[in-house]
Amino acid sequence: MPNPLIALVLSLTSTLGTAPSVRYEPAGTARDQHARKLLKDSGVLRTRLDGVEVVARGCDSPRATWNDGKRRITICYSLVTKINRTITGISETEEADSRTTAARVDGALAALYHHQLGHALAALNGLPGDDEQADRFAALTLTARDSRHVVAAAEARHLLAAHTDADHLSGTAASATFACLLYGADPAKYARIAKGGWVPAERAPSCRAEYDRARSDLGSLAVKVGA
């Protein structure tokens, strides 16, 4: 059941439609073309915010950003390439099959995009735009609008946590908190997150309360903004 918080903050849609709110710019190199296809095929950009433009493009450096003035999320093809290479390398070391690898890459891209949605939601609500706040919003939007990527997103962040060049997906503490929030949204549905060890075993029992607290905190703010 979609989280009512999200409807109170801004209108989210789950279909691509014909609106120009998501734009995949042409890719100039074979590497960027592959990254463009990976991102487009993943379907992670289907969740949108009214009045917020999402642009996937070639960049000088691998990054994903939220621009408050332009109300624009930018995802660079080079960052998609870096994430894909890192996840693929980890999967090859583990001798994981191609389906597992593809799911992990899509999960990483979902985590990355929803983190940027989190920055957008924080900014549009006049909240501090730190990564912790963005992750709290990301957990809510991901579980509400893209549940098929939830487990893979938790796993991908766990795998990327030690890689400092993974942009917004690095950091073991942040990864554990993100996984806890996702797991707490529905411990039965997302049991694999706890079984996989992506949230510390001793923390897992408290994850439902952590998720409920995030929903309550952000929901109160959303009501104030929407009034």
C-alpha positions in Angstrom: 0.0 0.0 0.0 1.6 3.3 -1.0 2.8 5.5 1.8 0.3 8.4 2.3 3.2 10.7 3.2 4.4 10.9 -0.4 1.1 12.1 -1.7 1.1 14.8 0.9 4.6 16.1 0.0 4.3 16.0 -3.8 2.5 14.1 -6.5 4.5 10.9 -7.5 3.7 9.0 -10.6 4.7 5.4 -11.5 4.3 5.6 -15.3 6.5 7.0 -18.0 3.8 8.7 -20.0 4.7 11.4 -22.4 5.6 14.3 -20.1 9.1 15.7 -20.6 10.0 15.3 -16.9 12.6 12.6 -17.6 15.2 13.1 -20.4 17.9 10.7 -21.5 20.3 12.8 -23.5 22.2 11.3 -26.4 25.3 9.4 -25.5 28.5 10.4 -27.3 30.6 7.3 -26.6 30.0 3.5 -26.7 30.5 3.4 -23.0 27.9 6.1 -22.4 25.5 4.4 -24.8 25.8 1.2 -22.8 25.2 3.2 -19.5 22.2 4.9 -21.1 20.7 1.6 -22.0 21.4 0.1 -18.5 19.7 3.1 -16.8 16.7 3.1 -19.2 16.2 -0.6 -19.1 16.3 -0.7 -15.3 13.1 1.3 -15.2 14.2 3.1 -12.0 13.3 6.6 -13.2 9.6 5.8 -13.5 9.0 7.3 -10.1 8.8 11.1 -10.5 8.1 14.3 -8.7 5.8 16.9 -10.3 7.8 20.0 -11.2 11.1 18.2 -11.0 13.1 17.4 -14.1 15.3 14.3 -14.3 18.2 14.3 -16.8 20.5 11.4 -17.6 23.6 12.7 -19.6 27.2 12.5 -20.3 29.4 14.3 -17.8 33.1 15.1 -17.2 33.0 13.2 -13.9 30.9 10.5 -12.4 28.2 12.0 -10.2 24.5 12.3 -9.5 23.2 15.7 -8.2 20.2 17.6 -7.2 20.0 21.3 -8.4 17.6 23.2 -6.2 17.5 26.3 -8.3 16.7 24.4 -11.5 14.7 21.7 -9.7 16.7 19.1 -11.6 18.1 15.7 -10.8 21.1 14.8 -13.0 22.5 11.3 -13.3 25.8 11.0 -15.2 26.3 8.1 -17.5 29.9 7.8 -16.2 28.6 7.1 -12.7 26.2 4.4 -14.1 29.3 2.9 -15.8 31.3 3.0 -12.5 28.5 1.4 -10.5 28.0 -1.3 -13.1 31.7 -2.1 -13.2 32.0 -2.3 -9.5 29.0 -4.5 -9.0 30.0 -6.7 -11.9 33.5 -7.1 -10.5 32.1 -8.1 -7.0 29.6 -10.5 -8.6 32.4 -12.1 -10.7 34.5 -12.6 -7.5 31.5 -14.3 -5.9 30.8 -16.3 -9.1 27.3 -15.0 -9.1 25.2 -15.6 -12.2 24.2 -13.0 -14.7 20.6 -12.6 -13.4 21.9 -11.9 -9.9 24.4 -9.4 -11.3 21.8 -7.6 -13.3 19.4 -7.4 -10.3 22.2 -5.9 -8.2 23.0 -3.3 -10.8 19.4 -2.3 -11.1 19.1 -2.2 -7.3 22.2 0.1 -7.1 20.7 2.5 -9.6 17.4 2.5 -7.8 19.1 3.3 -4.5 21.1 6.1 -6.3 18.0 7.7 -7.9 15.8 7.5 -4.8 18.6 9.1 -2.8 18.5 12.0 -5.2 14.7 12.1 -4.9 15.3 12.3 -1.2 17.5 15.4 -1.6 14.8 16.9 -3.8 12.0 16.2 -1.3 14.1 17.6 1.6 14.9 20.8 -0.3 11.3 21.3 -1.5 10.2 21.0 2.1 12.8 23.4 3.4 14.7 20.7 5.3 18.5 20.2 5.5 19.7 18.4 2.5 22.2 16.0 4.2 22.6 12.4 3.0 21.0 11.0 6.1 17.8 12.9 5.5 17.9 12.0 1.8 18.2 8.3 2.7 15.1 8.5 5.0 13.0 10.0 2.2 14.6 7.4 -0.2 13.5 4.5 1.9 9.9 5.8 1.9 9.7 6.5 -1.8 11.4 3.3 -2.7 9.2 1.1 -0.6 6.1 3.0 -1.7 6.7 3.3 -5.4 9.4 0.8 -6.5 9.0 -2.2 -4.2 10.4 -4.6 -6.8 13.9 -3.1 -6.3 13.9 -2.8 -2.5 15.7 -6.0 -1.7 18.3 -5.5 -4.5 18.8 -1.9 -3.4 19.7 -3.0 0.1 22.1 -5.7 -1.2 23.7 -3.4 -3.7 24.4 -0.7 -1.1 25.8 -3.3 1.2 28.2 -4.4 -1.5 29.2 -0.9 -2.4 29.5 0.4 1.2 33.3 0.0 1.3 33.8 1.6 -2.1 34.5 5.3 -1.5 34.1 6.1 -5.2 30.5 4.9 -5.3 29.2 8.5 -4.8 26.1 8.5 -2.5 26.1 4.7 -2.1 29.3 4.5 0.1 29.6 4.1 3.8 28.9 1.0 6.0 26.9 2.9 8.6 24.8 4.6 6.1 24.2 1.3 4.2 23.1 -0.5 7.4 20.7 2.3 8.3 19.2 2.4 4.8 18.8 -1.4 4.8 17.2 -1.2 8.3 14.6 1.4 7.0 13.8 -0.7 4.0 13.5 -3.9 6.0 11.4 -2.1 8.6 8.8 -1.1 6.0 7.7 -4.7 5.8 9.8 -7.3 7.7 7.9 -10.2 6.2 8.0 -9.1 2.6 11.7 -8.0 2.8 12.9 -10.8 5.0 15.9 -11.4 2.7 17.4 -8.1 3.9 17.8 -9.5 7.4 18.7 -13.0 6.2 21.4 -11.5 3.9 23.0 -9.7 6.8 22.7 -6.4 5.1 21.3 -5.0 8.4 23.1 -6.1 11.6 21.3 -9.0 13.2 21.2 -7.2 16.6 19.6 -4.2 14.9 17.0 -6.0 12.8 14.3 -6.2 15.6 14.3 -2.4 15.9 14.0 -1.7 12.2 10.2 -1.5 12.2 10.3 1.2 14.8 13.0 3.0 12.9 10.9 3.0 9.8 7.8 4.1 11.6 9.7 6.9 13.3 10.9 8.1 9.9 7.4 8.0 8.4 6.0 9.8 11.4 8.6 12.5 11.5 8.5 13.2 7.7 4.7 12.8 7.6 4.3 15.6 10.2 6.5 17.9 8.2 4.6 17.0 5.0 1.3 17.9 6.5 2.7 21.3 7.5 4.0 22.0 4.1 0.8 20.8 2.3 -1.5 22.9 4.5 
